[in-house]
């Protein structure tokens, strides 16, 4: 019996993964990844890099992608809560330019599986968040691209949490129509 429930979103290839947690008076235990279960669900990825970030409320990271070396990502929250977004940039996709967003938190233990060909970003909605993700391609800093987080054509329904903190790079990302990126 699997400790994971895989639910495909309205965008083909993007999955919400609910994880079974076993708790008692000591705390809890859970598997966050098990290759056999993921492969059985059709998610056959070979992860090569793990990343983690720490951010305070209102920090928005994204929307990021790699142009030549796209990454599939399995994302989750260790502490706090974020609103996580994936934007379809796959050439010829019926959902090109569409997005999916979900709340990931330390309490719901949900994960989001984002295939290659997507821009990714998140905003911290709790006072603080620890965010972790696995990638199936290593990071190439010279290959990074981005889309403006509040691109009016994407019309992402970000939670209203007050002041947003962005990196200088993310403030200057182009819109999707300007970048014309497609994988």
Buried (B, 14 or more C-beta within 10 A) or exposed (E): EEBBEBEEBEBEBBBBBBBEBEEEEEEEEEEBBEEEBBEEBEBEBEBEEEEEBEBEBBBBBBBBBBBEBBBBBBBBBBBBBBBBBBBBBBEEBEBBBBBBBBBBBBEBBBBBBBBBBBBBBBBBBBEEBBBBBBBBBEBEEEBEBBBBBBBEEBEBEBEEBEEBBBEEEBEEBBBBEEBEBBB
